[in-house]
Amino acid sequence: MNRKKAVALKYEALKDTAPKVVAKGEGKIAEKIIKVAKEHGIPIKQDKELVELLSKLDIGEEIPIELYEVVARIFAYIYKYKT
């Protein structure tokens, strides 16, 4: 069975050195993360491979340097979406 997974990232340019995992889960928790994001107008980007990698991180942990490029592309996508 392939359960739905979700990971939420947060990045504050003047405060953080890298994006951090602020929520993660699978199944009903993943559905709740997605629901809350939608309710607050937070863009959602689906990427199964990335969510697998990010779900291995702890909440509050910064993403590793190896994921900077792909996460930067997602933040660029979100920036375009919001403007």
DSSP file (Angstrom, degrees, kcal/mol; ACC not computed):
  #  RESIDUE AA STRUCTURE BP1 BP2  ACC     N-H-->O    O-->H-N    N-H-->O    O-->H-N    TCO  KAPPA ALPHA  PHI   PSI    X-CA   Y-CA   Z-CA
    1    1 A M              0   0    0      0, 0.0     2,-0.8     0, 0.0     0, 0.0   0.000 360.0 360.0 360.0 132.4    0.0    0.0    0.0
    2    2 A N        -     0   0    0      0, 0.0     2,-0.2     0, 0.0     0, 0.0  -0.855 360.0-158.0-103.1 102.8    1.3    3.4   -1.0
    3    3 A R        -     0   0    0     -2,-0.8     2,-0.1     1,-0.1     0, 0.0  -0.542  23.8-105.3 -83.4 145.1    0.3    6.0    1.6
    4    4 A K        -     0   0    0     -2,-0.2    23,-2.7    22,-0.1     2,-0.3  -0.437  39.3-164.4 -65.6 138.5    0.2    9.7    0.9
    5    5 A K  E     -A   26   0A   0     21,-0.2     2,-0.3    -2,-0.1    21,-0.2  -0.930   8.5-175.3-125.5 151.8    3.1   11.7    2.4
    6    6 A A  E     -A   25   0A   0     19,-2.4    19,-2.0    -2,-0.3     2,-0.4  -0.997   7.8-171.6-146.5 144.8    3.6   15.4    2.9
    7    7 A V  E     -A   24   0A   0     -2,-0.3     2,-0.5    17,-0.2    17,-0.2  -0.998  11.7-153.0-135.4 131.9    6.4   17.6    4.2
    8    8 A A  E     -A   23   0A   0     15,-3.1    14,-2.9    -2,-0.4    15,-1.2  -0.899  11.7-163.6-107.1 134.1    6.0   21.3    4.9
    9    9 A L  E     -A   21   0A   0     -2,-0.5     2,-0.4    12,-0.2    12,-0.2  -0.834   4.1-165.0-114.0 152.8    9.0   23.6    4.6
   10   10 A K  E     +A   20   0A   0     10,-2.1    10,-2.7    -2,-0.3     2,-0.3  -0.998   7.6 177.2-136.2 140.3    9.5   27.1    6.0
   11   11 A Y        -     0   0    0     -2,-0.4     2,-0.6     8,-0.2     3,-0.1  -0.951  12.0-171.4-146.2 124.9   12.2   29.7    5.1
   12   12 A E    >>  -     0   0    0     -2,-0.3     4,-3.3     6,-0.2     3,-1.5  -0.958  18.4-149.0-114.9 112.4   12.6   33.2    6.3
   13   13 A A  T 34 S+     0   0    0     -2,-0.6    -1,-0.1     1,-0.3     0, 0.0   0.812  94.1  39.6 -53.5 -40.8   15.3   34.9    4.2
   14   14 A L  T 34 S+     0   0    0      1,-0.1    -1,-0.3    -3,-0.1     3,-0.1   0.578 126.6  34.6 -87.5  -8.0   16.7   37.2    6.9
   15   15 A K  T <4 S+     0   0    0     -3,-1.5     2,-0.3     1,-0.1    -2,-0.2   0.783 106.9  59.7-112.8 -42.8   16.4   34.6    9.7
   16   16 A D     <  -     0   0    0     -4,-3.3    -1,-0.1     1,-0.1    -5,-0.0  -0.644  54.8-154.0 -98.4 147.9   17.2   31.2    8.4
   17   17 A T  S    S-     0   0    0      1,-0.3    -1,-0.1    -2,-0.3    -4,-0.0   0.724  86.5  -1.3 -85.6 -23.8   20.3   29.8    6.7
   18   18 A A  S    S-     0   0    0     -8,-0.1    -1,-0.3    -6,-0.1    -6,-0.2  -0.976  92.7 -77.1-156.5 159.3   18.3   27.2    4.9
   19   19 A P        -     0   0    0      0, 0.0    44,-2.6     0, 0.0     2,-0.3  -0.299  48.8-148.6 -59.2 147.9   14.7   26.0    4.6
   20   20 A K  E     -AB  10  62A   0    -10,-2.7   -10,-2.1    42,-0.2     2,-0.5  -0.889  17.2-112.4-120.6 150.4   13.5   23.9    7.6
   21   21 A V  E     +A    9   0A   0     40,-2.2    39,-3.7    37,-0.4   -12,-0.2  -0.713  36.5 170.4 -77.2 122.8   11.0   21.0    7.9
   22   22 A V  E     +     0   0A   0    -14,-2.9     2,-0.3    -2,-0.5   -13,-0.2   0.568  65.0   8.1-112.1 -14.2    8.1   22.3   10.0
   23   23 A A  E     +A    8   0A   0    -15,-1.2   -15,-3.1    35,-0.1    -1,-0.4  -0.960  62.1 166.9-161.3 148.4    5.7   19.5    9.5
   24   24 A K  E     +A    7   0A   0     -2,-0.3     2,-0.3   -17,-0.2   -17,-0.2  -0.981  12.5 128.6-159.5 155.6    5.7   16.0    8.0
   25   25 A G  E     -A    6   0A   0    -19,-2.0   -19,-2.4    -2,-0.3     2,-0.3  -0.968  35.2-121.1 173.5 175.4    3.6   12.9    8.0
   26   26 A E  E >  S+A    5   0A   0     -2,-0.3     3,-1.4   -21,-0.2   -21,-0.2  -0.918  70.9   3.6-135.8 164.5    1.8   10.2    6.1
   27   27 A G  T 3> S+     0   0    0    -23,-2.7     4,-2.2    -2,-0.3     5,-0.2  -0.440 133.5   0.8  64.5-128.9   -1.7    9.0    5.7
   28   28 A K  H 3> S+     0   0    0      1,-0.2     4,-2.0     2,-0.2    -1,-0.3   0.829 135.6  54.5 -63.8 -33.2   -4.2   11.1    7.7
   29   29 A I  H <> S+     0   0    0     -3,-1.4     4,-2.4     2,-0.2    -1,-0.2   0.920 108.3  49.0 -66.6 -42.3   -1.4   13.4    9.0
   30   30 A A  H  > S+     0   0    0    -26,-0.3     4,-2.4     1,-0.2    -2,-0.2   0.914 109.9  51.9 -61.4 -42.8   -0.3   14.1    5.4
   31   31 A E  H  X S+     0   0    0     -4,-2.2     4,-2.4     1,-0.2    -1,-0.2   0.888 109.9  49.3 -61.4 -38.9   -4.0   14.8    4.4
   32   32 A K  H  X S+     0   0    0     -4,-2.0     4,-2.8     2,-0.2     5,-0.2   0.906 109.1  51.7 -66.8 -42.5   -4.2   17.3    7.4
   33   33 A I  H  X S+     0   0    0     -4,-2.4     4,-2.2     1,-0.2    -2,-0.2   0.930 113.2  45.4 -58.7 -45.4   -1.0   19.1    6.3
   34   34 A I  H  X S+     0   0    0     -4,-2.4     4,-2.4     2,-0.2    -2,-0.2   0.904 112.4  51.2 -65.7 -42.3   -2.3   19.5    2.8
   35   35 A K  H  X S+     0   0    0     -4,-2.4     4,-2.5     2,-0.2    -2,-0.2   0.929 111.2  47.3 -61.5 -46.5   -5.7   20.6    4.0
   36   36 A V  H  X S+     0   0    0     -4,-2.8     4,-1.5     2,-0.2     6,-0.2   0.904 111.0  52.2 -63.1 -41.6   -4.2   23.3    6.3
   37   37 A A  H  <>S+     0   0    0     -4,-2.2     5,-3.0    -5,-0.2     3,-0.3   0.933 111.4  46.5 -59.7 -46.2   -1.9   24.5    3.5
   38   38 A K  H ><5S+     0   0    0     -4,-2.4     3,-1.4     1,-0.2    -2,-0.2   0.909 109.2  54.6 -63.2 -42.2   -4.9   24.8    1.1
   39   39 A E  H 3<5S+     0   0    0     -4,-2.5    -1,-0.2     1,-0.3    -2,-0.2   0.802 112.9  43.4 -61.8 -28.9   -6.9   26.7    3.8
   40   40 A H  T 3<5S-     0   0    0     -4,-1.5    -1,-0.3    -3,-0.3    -2,-0.2   0.275 115.6-111.9-101.8  10.1   -4.2   29.2    4.2
   41   41 A G  T < 5 +     0   0    0     -3,-1.4    -3,-0.2     1,-0.2    -2,-0.1   0.761  61.4 156.6  68.6  25.1   -3.5   29.7    0.5
   42   42 A I      < -     0   0    0     -5,-3.0    -1,-0.2    -6,-0.2    -2,-0.1  -0.741  45.2-117.6 -85.4 123.5    0.0   28.0    0.8
   43   43 A P        -     0   0    0      0, 0.0     2,-0.5     0, 0.0    35,-0.1  -0.258  24.9-147.6 -61.1 146.4    1.0   26.6   -2.6
   44   44 A I        -     0   0    0     34,-0.0     2,-0.5    -6,-0.0   -10,-0.0  -0.967  10.8-169.0-120.0 131.2    1.5   22.9   -2.9
   45   45 A K        -     0   0    0     -2,-0.5     2,-0.5     2,-0.1    29,-0.0  -0.982  14.9-143.2-120.4 122.6    4.1   21.3   -5.1
   46   46 A Q        +     0   0    0     -2,-0.5     2,-0.2   -40,-0.0   -40,-0.0  -0.743  34.3 150.4 -89.5 128.5    3.9   17.5   -5.6
   47   47 A D     >  -     0   0    0     -2,-0.5     4,-2.6     1,-0.1     5,-0.2  -0.693  23.3-168.4-156.7  96.6    7.3   15.7   -6.0
   48   48 A K  H  > S+     0   0    0      1,-0.2     4,-1.7     2,-0.2     5,-0.1   0.871  88.1  49.7 -59.5 -41.5    7.3   12.1   -4.7
   49   49 A E  H  > S+     0   0    0      1,-0.2     4,-1.7     2,-0.2    -1,-0.2   0.922 113.0  46.3 -65.3 -43.3   11.1   11.7   -4.8
   50   50 A L  H  > S+     0   0    0      1,-0.2     4,-3.1     2,-0.2     5,-0.3   0.911 109.7  53.0 -67.2 -41.8   11.7   14.9   -2.9
   51   51 A V  H  X S+     0   0    0     -4,-2.6     4,-2.1     1,-0.2    -1,-0.2   0.860 106.6  54.6 -63.8 -32.7    9.1   14.2   -0.2
   52   52 A E  H  < S+     0   0    0     -4,-1.7     4,-0.4    -5,-0.2    -1,-0.2   0.930 112.7  42.3 -63.0 -44.4   10.7   10.8    0.3
   53   53 A L  H >< S+     0   0    0     -4,-1.7     3,-1.0     1,-0.2     4,-0.3   0.924 116.6  47.1 -67.8 -44.9   14.1   12.5    1.0
   54   54 A L  H >< S+     0   0    0     -4,-3.1     3,-1.6     1,-0.2    -1,-0.2   0.815 101.7  64.8 -68.8 -30.0   12.6   15.3    3.1
   55   55 A S  T 3< S+     0   0    0     -4,-2.1    -1,-0.2    -5,-0.3    -2,-0.2   0.670  92.3  64.3 -69.5 -14.1   10.5   12.9    5.2
   56   56 A K  T <  S+     0   0    0     -3,-1.0    -1,-0.3    -4,-0.4    -2,-0.2   0.624  89.0  88.0 -80.3 -13.7   13.7   11.4    6.5
   57   57 A L  S <  S-     0   0    0     -3,-1.6     2,-0.2    -4,-0.3     6,-0.1  -0.479  82.6-114.1 -83.4 156.3   14.6   14.7    8.2
   58   58 A D    >   -     0   0    0     -2,-0.1     3,-2.0     4,-0.1   -37,-0.4  -0.542  39.6 -90.5 -84.1 154.8   13.4   15.7   11.7
   59   59 A I  T 3  S+     0   0    0      1,-0.3   -37,-0.2    -2,-0.2     3,-0.1  -0.478 118.0  25.0 -63.8 132.5   11.0   18.5   12.3
   60   60 A G  T 3  S+     0   0    0    -39,-3.7     2,-0.3     1,-0.3    -1,-0.3   0.251  94.8 127.2  93.7 -10.9   13.0   21.7   12.8
   61   61 A E    <   -     0   0    0     -3,-2.0   -40,-2.2   -40,-0.2    -1,-0.3  -0.599  60.3-123.4 -83.3 138.1   15.9   20.3   10.8
   62   62 A E  B     -B   20   0A   0     -2,-0.3   -42,-0.2   -42,-0.2    -4,-0.1  -0.466  34.4-100.3 -73.7 150.2   17.4   22.3    7.9
   63   63 A I        -     0   0    0    -44,-2.6    -1,-0.1    -2,-0.1     2,-0.1  -0.406  44.3-103.6 -67.7 149.0   17.5   20.7    4.5
   64   64 A P    >   -     0   0    0      0, 0.0     3,-2.3     0, 0.0     4,-0.4  -0.368  27.6-110.6 -72.8 155.9   20.9   19.3    3.6
   65   65 A I  G >  S+     0   0    0      1,-0.3     3,-1.3     2,-0.2     4,-0.4   0.787 114.7  68.7 -56.2 -29.6   23.0   21.2    1.1
   66   66 A E  G 3  S+     0   0    0      1,-0.3    -1,-0.3     2,-0.1     4,-0.3   0.721 102.6  45.4 -63.8 -20.4   22.4   18.4   -1.5
   67   67 A L  G <> S+     0   0    0     -3,-2.3     4,-2.4     1,-0.1     5,-0.3   0.419  83.4  98.0-103.0   0.3   18.8   19.4   -1.7
   68   68 A Y  H <> S+     0   0    0     -3,-1.3     4,-2.8    -4,-0.4     5,-0.2   0.920  83.0  49.2 -54.2 -48.7   19.3   23.2   -2.0
   69   69 A E  H  > S+     0   0    0     -4,-0.4     4,-1.8     1,-0.2    -1,-0.2   0.931 114.1  42.7 -62.7 -48.1   19.0   23.3   -5.8
   70   70 A V  H  > S+     0   0    0     -4,-0.3     4,-1.5     1,-0.2    -1,-0.2   0.889 116.7  47.7 -68.0 -37.8   15.8   21.4   -6.0
   71   71 A V  H  X S+     0   0    0     -4,-2.4     4,-2.6     2,-0.2    -1,-0.2   0.873 108.0  56.2 -70.0 -36.1   14.2   23.2   -3.1
   72   72 A A  H  X S+     0   0    0     -4,-2.8     4,-2.2    -5,-0.3    -2,-0.2   0.889 105.2  52.7 -61.2 -38.1   15.3   26.5   -4.5
   73   73 A R  H  X S+     0   0    0     -4,-1.8     4,-2.2     2,-0.2    -1,-0.2   0.891 109.3  49.2 -63.6 -38.6   13.4   25.6   -7.7
   74   74 A I  H  X S+     0   0    0     -4,-1.5     4,-2.5     2,-0.2    -2,-0.2   0.920 110.3  49.5 -67.8 -43.1   10.3   24.9   -5.7
   75   75 A F  H  X S+     0   0    0     -4,-2.6     4,-2.5     1,-0.2    -2,-0.2   0.872 110.3  51.8 -63.9 -34.8   10.6   28.2   -3.8
   76   76 A A  H  X S+     0   0    0     -4,-2.2     4,-2.3     2,-0.2    -1,-0.2   0.905 108.9  50.8 -64.9 -40.9   11.0   29.9   -7.2
   77   77 A Y  H  X S+     0   0    0     -4,-2.2     4,-2.3     2,-0.2    -2,-0.2   0.923 111.6  47.6 -60.0 -45.0    7.8   28.1   -8.4
   78   78 A I  H  X S+     0   0    0     -4,-2.5     4,-2.3     2,-0.2    -2,-0.2   0.903 109.4  53.0 -64.4 -41.9    6.0   29.3   -5.3
   79   79 A Y  H  X S+     0   0    0     -4,-2.5     4,-1.3     1,-0.2    -1,-0.2   0.919 110.9  46.7 -60.4 -43.7    7.2   32.9   -5.8
   80   80 A K  H  < S+     0   0    0     -4,-2.3     3,-0.3     1,-0.2    -1,-0.2   0.900 110.8  53.5 -63.2 -40.3    5.9   32.9   -9.3
   81   81 A Y  H  < S+     0   0    0     -4,-2.3    -2,-0.2     1,-0.2    -1,-0.2   0.879 110.0  47.0 -61.9 -39.9    2.6   31.5   -8.2
   82   82 A K  H  <        0   0    0     -4,-2.3    -1,-0.2     1,-0.2    -2,-0.2   0.713 360.0 360.0 -78.2 -21.5    2.2   34.2   -5.6
   83   83 A T     <        0   0    0     -4,-1.3    -1,-0.2    -3,-0.3    -2,-0.2   0.461 360.0 360.0 -96.6 360.0    3.0   37.1   -7.9
